[in-house]
């Protein structure tokens, strides 16, 4: 859904909440005013009971506090909107104001009924000590809640990481005793919300390091990277162009918002080159952005013969000494060979119209998906290659302007009277020393 539509829906919902709160505030004010006018008359009636005055006082305080809460909520919503804060910040502040008003009303009622006066000093001291000891953790939690609400190191809707707890999630609610997270990751190997709620006691947050991914929810961007491993014989400039083009296409809106272009950094490792594509990404949409970039890079690499992914391999001395992997000694191996050095035995035979159409169709598939199966050639004495199988694939790649093609290279033919090489292990000799 477009962001403009979401923003419009949010503004309409906010406007509805404002109207409802205005109506409630007016109703509560009218109720409190009515009680204020009616209570003295009822108390002065000849048949009025002595305790009759406590009931109107209770309702007057309750309705007055409710009206004040609605007025405070409207003020907080306006203040947060004026500062450009998110709606979650307003909800947190309104929750704090609601709790303070409830405590104030309870304290006023206890004082008005004389309960506080009846408690002696010693009894109040003992009760306070016992209450403080039994509610040490809850009090710490409420203190942390008040600190989080007022200081706001994170807000409702922020993505927060607690490294020492090993938790990453989106803040769903900051309550009096617990902070609720919508867990990110955990069940999946990606930074995506999975819909599983985690309750963290607020008292634990006093000594926790919190990393806020979205300190500014309107512009929650940070630097990310996609790493691609390339072979040493890949064309550097072509690979770099593919990576940068993919990043610019996927993150076009982010580049426009941040003004920061993607760039490349690289490292050399045992099997090739690490190309690190770095780009600005959305903090809450990182997996999708990385996926789209990797998909485009993969498709372009398949279509481009000048670049290839590097695949780590395990070298075995035994297989190497038997000639299974050493160049020139193995029976066959797949290599990238120049097309101009391939001898086509049927080059003088023209293609039929049906064969020409098949070559054109094959060329379109190769251009879209790459060459999925190498051709088969045999090395000749003059250093060139004789085509054994895959003539249509060769013609299709040649029509696309390819300079190199993947080929399964077979061992040259033996001359008349030449014996096949015998492995030294079979001849009873000792294997060559390790290099």
C-alpha positions in Angstrom: 0.0 0.0 0.0 1.4 3.4 -0.9 2.7 5.5 2.0 0.5 8.5 1.1 -2.6 6.3 1.6 -1.3 5.0 4.9 -0.5 8.5 6.1 -4.0 9.7 5.0 -5.7 6.9 6.9 -3.6 7.6 10.0 -4.6 11.3 9.9 -8.3 10.4 9.6 -8.1 8.0 12.5 -6.3 10.7 14.6 -8.9 13.3 13.8 -11.7 10.9 14.9 -9.9 10.3 18.2 -9.7 14.1 18.8 -13.4 14.5 18.2 -14.3 11.7 20.5 -12.1 13.1 23.3 -13.6 16.6 22.9 -17.1 15.1 23.3 -16.1 13.1 26.3 -14.5 16.1 27.9 -17.6 18.2 27.5 -19.8 15.4 28.9 -17.6 14.9 31.9 -17.5 18.7 32.6 -21.3 18.9 32.4 -21.6 16.0 34.8 -19.2 17.5 37.3 -20.9 20.9 37.0 -24.3 19.3 37.6 -23.1 17.5 40.7 -21.5 20.7 42.0 -24.9 22.5 41.7 -27.0 19.7 42.9 -24.9 18.5 45.9 -25.4 21.6 48.2 -29.1 21.4 47.7 -29.3 17.7 48.5 -27.1 18.1 51.6 -29.3 21.0 52.9 -32.5 19.0 52.6 -34.2 18.3 56.0 -34.2 14.6 55.6 -30.6 14.3 54.2 -28.4 11.7 55.9 -25.1 12.9 57.4 -23.0 10.7 55.0 -25.0 12.0 52.0 -22.3 14.6 51.2 -19.5 12.0 50.6 -21.3 10.4 47.6 -21.6 13.6 45.5 -18.0 14.5 46.5 -16.8 11.2 45.1 -18.6 11.6 41.8 -17.6 15.2 41.5 -13.9 14.3 41.9 -14.2 11.3 39.5 -16.0 13.3 36.7 -13.7 16.3 37.2 -10.6 14.1 37.0 -11.9 12.4 33.8 -12.6 15.8 32.2 -9.1 16.9 33.2 -7.6 13.7 31.7 -9.3 14.2 28.4 -8.1 17.8 28.3 -4.5 16.7 29.1 -4.7 14.0 26.4 -5.7 16.6 23.8 -2.9 18.8 24.9 -0.3 15.9 24.7 -1.6 14.8 21.3 -1.2 18.4 20.0 2.2 18.7 21.6 3.5 15.5 20.1 2.1 16.5 16.7 3.6 19.9 16.9 7.0 18.4 17.6 6.7 15.9 14.7 6.7 12.9 17.0 4.9 9.5 16.2 1.5 8.5 17.6 3.1 5.9 19.9 4.8 8.7 21.8 1.5 10.4 22.5 0.0 7.1 23.7 2.9 6.6 26.1 2.5 10.1 27.6 -1.3 9.7 27.9 -0.8 6.4 29.8 1.5 8.1 32.2 -0.9 11.0 32.8 -3.8 8.5 33.3 -1.8 6.6 36.0 -0.9 9.8 37.8 -4.5 11.0 37.8 -5.8 7.7 39.2 -3.3 7.9 42.0 -4.3 11.5 42.7 -8.0 10.6 42.9 -7.4 7.7 45.2 -5.2 9.9 47.5 -7.9 12.6 47.6 -10.6 10.2 48.4 -8.6 8.6 51.2 -7.9 12.0 52.7 -11.5 13.2 52.4 -12.8 10.1 54.1 -10.3 10.5 56.9 -8.5 7.2 56.4 -5.1 8.8 56.2 -5.7 10.7 59.5 -6.7 7.5 61.3 -3.4 5.8 60.6 -0.9 6.5 63.3 2.7 7.5 62.5 4.2 4.2 63.7 1.7 2.1 61.9 2.2 4.1 58.7 6.0 3.7 59.1 5.8 -0.1 59.5 3.3 -0.4 56.7 5.5 1.6 54.5 8.6 -0.5 55.2 6.7 -3.7 54.6 5.2 -2.4 51.4 8.6 -1.1 50.2 10.2 -4.5 50.9 7.5 -6.6 49.3 7.2 -4.3 46.2 10.8 -3.7 45.6 10.8 -5.2 42.1 7.4 -3.6 41.1 8.6 -0.2 42.4 11.8 -0.6 40.4 9.7 -1.5 37.3 7.5 1.5 37.8 10.5 3.7 38.2 12.0 2.3 35.0 8.7 2.8 33.3 8.6 6.5 34.3 12.2 7.0 33.2 11.5 5.3 29.8 8.3 7.3 29.3 9.9 10.7 30.1 13.4 10.2 28.7 12.2 8.0 25.8 15.4 6.1 24.8 12.9 4.1 22.6 9.3 4.6 21.8 6.3 2.5 20.7 7.1 1.4 17.1 10.9 1.5 17.4 13.1 -1.5 16.5 15.3 -2.1 19.5 18.2 -4.6 20.2 19.2 -5.7 23.7 22.5 -7.4 23.1 23.0 -8.9 26.6 19.5 -10.4 26.4 19.9 -11.5 22.8 16.6 -9.9 21.9 15.6 -7.9 18.8 12.1 -6.6 18.3 9.7 -3.8 17.6 8.3 -2.1 20.7 4.6 -2.8 20.9 3.8 -1.4 24.3 5.5 0.2 27.3 3.4 -0.7 30.3 3.6 0.0 34.0 5.5 -3.3 34.7 6.5 -4.7 31.4 7.7 -3.6 28.0 6.3 -5.8 25.2 8.3 -6.5 22.0 7.2 -8.0 18.7 10.2 -10.3 18.2 12.3 -9.9 15.1 14.1 -13.0 13.9 14.3 -16.0 16.2 12.1 -18.4 14.3 13.4 -17.2 11.0 17.0 -16.3 10.0 16.2 -12.8 9.0 15.4 -9.4 10.5 11.6 -9.6 10.1 8.9 -9.4 12.7 7.4 -12.9 13.4 4.4 -11.9 15.5 5.6 -13.4 18.7 5.3 -11.1 21.8 8.1 -10.9 24.4 7.4 -9.3 27.8 10.5 -7.8 29.4 10.2 -6.6 33.1 10.9 -2.9 33.2 13.2 -3.5 36.2 15.6 -5.3 34.0 16.0 -2.3 31.7 18.0 -0.3 34.3 21.2 -2.2 33.5 20.7 -3.1 29.9 22.3 -1.6 26.8 19.6 -0.8 24.2 20.4 -0.2 20.5 17.6 1.8 18.8 17.5 1.0 15.1 14.9 3.7 14.5 15.7 6.8 16.7 13.9 8.9 14.1 10.9 6.9 12.9 10.3 9.2 10.0 13.7 8.5 8.5 14.9 5.1 9.9 17.8 4.4 7.6 21.2 2.8 8.2 24.1 1.4 6.2 23.9 -2.2 5.1 25.9 -4.4 2.7 25.6 -7.4 0.4 28.7 -9.5 -0.1 29.4 -11.3 -3.4 32.3 -13.6 -4.1 33.9 -13.4 -7.5 36.4 -15.5 -9.3 39.9 -14.0 -10.0 39.2 -14.1 -13.8 36.0 -12.1 -13.6 35.9 -8.6 -15.2 36.2 -6.2 -12.3 34.5 -3.2 -13.9 31.6 -5.2 -15.3 30.9 -6.8 -11.9 31.1 -3.5 -10.1 28.7 -2.0 -12.6 26.2 -4.8 -12.1 26.3 -4.4 -8.3 25.9 -0.7 -8.3 23.1 -0.7 -10.9 21.1 -3.3 -8.9 21.5 -1.2 -5.7 20.5 2.0 -7.4 17.4 0.4 -8.9 16.2 -1.2 -5.6 17.0 1.8 -3.3 16.1 4.6 -5.6 13.6 6.2 -3.1 16.1 5.7 -0.2 18.9 7.4 -2.2 16.5 10.3 -3.0 15.6 10.6 0.7 19.1 10.3 2.2 21.2 11.7 -0.7 23.7 8.8 -0.2 24.8 6.7 -3.2 25.8 3.0 -2.9 29.5 2.2 -3.2 31.8 -0.8 -3.4 34.6 -2.1 -1.0 36.5 -5.3 -1.7 38.8 -7.9 -0.1 40.9 -10.7 -1.4 40.4 -14.2 0.0 41.6 -17.7 -0.9 39.1 -18.4 -3.7 38.6 -15.0 -5.3 37.4 -11.5 -4.5 34.9 -10.3 -1.9 33.0 -7.4 -3.4 31.1 -5.6 -0.6 28.2 -3.6 -2.0 27.2 -1.0 0.7 24.0 1.0 0.6 21.5 2.8 2.8 18.5 0.7 3.7 15.3 0.9 5.7 15.8 -0.4 9.2 12.5 -2.3 9.2 12.7 -3.5 5.6 16.3 -4.7 5.4 15.6 -8.4 4.4 13.4 -7.4 1.4 15.9 -4.8 0.1 18.8 -7.3 0.3 16.7 -10.0 -1.4 15.8 -7.7 -4.3 19.4 -6.6 -4.8 20.8 -10.2 -4.7 18.1 -11.4 -7.1 19.0 -8.8 -9.7 22.8 -9.4 -9.3 22.3 -13.1 -9.7 20.3 -12.7 -12.9 22.8 -10.3 -14.4 25.7 -12.6 -13.6 23.9 -15.5 -15.4 23.6 -13.3 -18.5 27.1 -12.0 -18.4 30.0 -14.3 -19.4 32.6 -11.9 -18.1 31.8 -12.4 -14.4 31.2 -15.5 -12.3 30.6 -16.5 -8.7 33.5 -18.1 -6.8 32.8 -21.4 -5.2 35.1 -22.6 -2.4 36.7 -26.1 -3.0 38.5 -28.6 -0.9 41.9 -29.8 -2.4 42.7 -33.5 -1.9 46.3 -34.6 -2.3 45.3 -38.1 -3.2 42.9 -36.9 -6.0 45.5 -34.5 -7.2 48.2 -37.2 -7.4 45.9 -39.4 -9.4 45.3 -36.7 -11.9 41.6 -36.1 -11.2 41.9 -32.3 -10.9 45.3 -31.2 -12.2 45.2 -29.3 -15.5 46.3 -31.3 -18.5 46.3 -34.7 -16.7 42.6 -35.2 -16.1 40.4 -36.9 -18.7 38.2 -33.9 -18.9 37.5 -30.5 -17.3 35.1 -27.6 -17.7 36.9 -24.3 -18.7 36.1 -21.0 -20.3 37.7 -21.1 -23.7 37.8 -18.5 -26.6 35.0 -19.0 -29.2 37.4 -18.0 -32.0 39.7 -21.0 -31.2 36.9 -23.6 -31.6 36.9 -25.6 -34.9 33.5 -26.5 -36.1 33.7 -29.6 -38.3 30.3 -28.7 -39.8 31.0 -25.1 -40.5 30.7 -25.5 -44.2 27.2 -27.0 -43.9 24.5 -24.4 -44.0 21.7 -24.5 -41.4 18.2 -25.4 -42.4 15.4 -22.8 -41.8 14.1 -25.0 -38.9 17.6 -25.2 -37.4 18.1 -21.4 -37.8 14.9 -20.8 -35.8 16.0 -23.2 -33.1 19.3 -21.3 -32.8 17.5 -18.0 -32.5 15.2 -19.3 -29.8 18.1 -20.8 -28.0 20.0 -17.5 -28.1 17.1 -15.8 -26.5 17.0 -18.4 -23.7 20.7 -18.1 -23.1 20.5 -14.3 -23.0 17.8 -14.6 -20.4 19.1 -17.4 -18.2 22.7 -18.0 -19.2 24.4 -21.1 -20.7 23.1 -23.9 -18.5 25.1 -26.8 -20.1 28.6 -26.4 -21.5 29.6 -27.6 -25.0 32.0 -30.5 -25.4 35.4 -30.0 -27.2 38.7 -31.8 -27.6 42.0 -30.0 -27.5 44.0 -30.3 -30.8 47.8 -30.4 -31.3 47.9 -26.7 -32.4 46.3 -25.5 -29.1 42.8 -25.0 -30.5 39.6 -27.0 -29.8 37.6 -29.4 -31.9 33.8 -29.2 -31.4 32.3 -32.6 -30.4 28.8 -31.6 -29.2 26.7 -28.5 -28.7 26.9 -26.9 -32.1 23.6 -25.0 -31.7 24.8 -23.7 -28.3 28.0 -22.5 -29.9 26.2 -20.7 -32.7 23.8 -19.1 -30.3 26.5 -17.7 -28.0 28.5 -16.5 -31.1 25.4 -14.6 -32.3 25.2 -12.9 -28.9 28.7 -11.6 -29.3 30.3 -13.8 -26.6 34.0 -14.0 -26.6 34.2 -17.0 -24.1 32.1 -20.1 -23.7 32.0 -22.8 -21.0 33.2 -26.1 -22.5 33.9 -29.6 -21.3 37.5 -30.1 -22.5 38.5 -33.7 -23.3 42.0 -35.0 -23.5 43.7 -34.8 -26.9 43.6 -37.9 -29.1 46.5 -40.3 -28.7 48.9 -40.6 -31.6 49.4 -44.0 -33.3 51.7 -46.1 -31.1 51.4 -43.7 -28.1 50.6 -45.4 -24.8 48.1 -44.0 -22.4 49.7 -42.5 -19.2 49.8 -44.8 -16.3 49.3 -43.4 -12.8 52.4 -43.8 -10.7 50.6 -45.4 -7.9 49.4 -48.2 -10.2 53.0 -48.6 -11.5 54.3 -49.2 -8.1 56.1 -45.9 -7.9 56.0 -43.5 -5.0 53.8 -40.5 -5.1 55.3 -37.1 -5.7 56.2 -35.1 -2.6 53.7 -32.6 -1.2 54.2 -29.1 -2.4 
